[in-house]
């Protein structure tokens, strides 16, 4: 297990590692909504009025899969993973802000700020982190010559 983690760390780089961690976390969060559904979650009426929370879980799962998949892309091509990572917590923050404004869930403002800072803010910061330890490109043998 440690060898696999070392190999991933060496081949993904810093940006890839955070994308993989974020992606796996989002997939797990989404699966949690499907496996143990909540009947009437406080503050998410804006979402549950449109479709079930299990359907919204697929937003987390799809975004997580895209985010994790982007971990294996080269720098400059991984931007879509960061964009996908921002989407679900932004939607949740919007729902909680709406719940505060409509009076449905007074605590929703604090939850929205939590999503915006600990999720969206961290993801936006991670997207700007430069990759100093870029894995070297694979060596290719020239045609007709032995390596």
Secondary structure, 3 states (H helix, E strand, C coil): CHHHHHHHHHHHHHHHHHHHHHHHHHHHHHHHHHHCCCCCCCCCHHHHCCCCHHHHHHHHHHHHHHHHHHCCCCCCCCHHHHHHHHHHHHHHHHHHHHHHHHCCCCCHHHHHHHHHHHHHHHHHHHHHCCCCCCCCCCCCCCCCCCC
